[in-house]
Amino acid sequence: MEWLLSIPVLLFSIVLHEVAHGWVARREGDDTAERLGRITLNPIVHLDPVGSILVPAILAFLPGGRIFGWAKPVPVNPGNFRDPLWSDIRVSMAGITMNLLLAVFFTLTLVPMAYLADMVDRSELLRTAMSVSFFGVYINLVLAIFNLVPIPPLDGSHVMRHLLPKSLRAPYQAVGQFGLLILIAITFLVPGGFNAILVPVDYLKEFLFSSFGLTGRV
C-alpha cells in the first residue's frame, strides 16, 4: 500500500512534463498549447482518464509495485516553429529535461531528511516524507528514460525521425497510431521488457544518491 504514495507524485511529474513541452513550444514560436489553456499547473486539464488515473491505480495493487502512467499530450503545431529541426527537438526534449530536473529536486529533498533520520528515530511522518521523495526520484527517472525510447509518439521518436532518410520518416511516424499498444506490449508482456528500462534508471539513481551522500541511507 506504500506505493499508493507514488500516485500523487506521478501525477505531479507528468503534469510538469507536459507543461514543459507547452512552455518551450511557445518560446519556439508555437502558441497552440497556450491558446488552449494547457500551459497551466492545473492537473485537471492535463489528466487522461486512462493513463493518469485508471492505469496507475491498477498497477499500484498489482505485484511488483510498478507505477506508470501518462497525461494528455500537449498540442503542438510544428508548422509554427522558428526552426523546423531544432525547435522540434528542443520541444520534444523539454519534458525529459523537466523529469531529470525533478529527479534532482527530489534527491535534494532527501538530503536533510536522511541526516535527520541518522540523528533521531524515524517517525511515521519522516518515513512517509522520505518515501514520497524516493518515489519522486524513481518515477521521474523512469519517465525520462521511457520517453527517450524512439517509438512514436514518445519524445525520443522526434529526434529519431530527423535522423532518418526523408523517405522513411512518414512510415516511421505512421507507427505512432499503434505506439501505445507496442509500448504496453513491450513493457508488460515481453519478458524483461520493463527491466531494460530500469537498468539506466537504477544507474542514474545510484549516481544521484552517491553524488549527494545518500547511498545506503534511504
Secondary structure, 3 states (H helix, E strand, C coil): CHHHHHHHHHHHHHHHHHHHHHHHHHHCCCCHHHHCCCCCCCHHHCECHHHHHHHHHHHHCCCCCCCCCCECCCCCCHHHCCCCCHHHHHHHHHHHHHHHHHHHHHHHHHHHHHHHHHHCCCCHHHHHHHHHHHHHHHHHHHHHHHHHCCCCCCHHHHHHHHHCCHHHHHHHHHHHHHHHHHHHHHHHHCCCHHHHHHHHHHHHHHHHHHHCCCCCCC
